[in-house]
Amino acid sequence: HITTFHMPEITPAQVQLALARRDVTITTVSTSYAPFCTLPMPQGSVCRASVSYLTDDAEITRLTEALCEIVAQHAKA
């Protein structure tokens, strides 16, 4: 499964870099690669995380915890 998301206050490139510093890999893609998204999307690019049957619960937890940290750090700035 592919999960496409964005954080309105943080660019996809910033999210990707912040996650990479935490050993979490995602990609950034053009919004045209998310044609079925029903939520408002920014112009340009979005974040994309790929989850497969090989992805375990610990990896998903690490991604969500890292995203929460990034949002909290950005809110403090």
Disulfide bonds with the S-S distance in Angstrom:
none
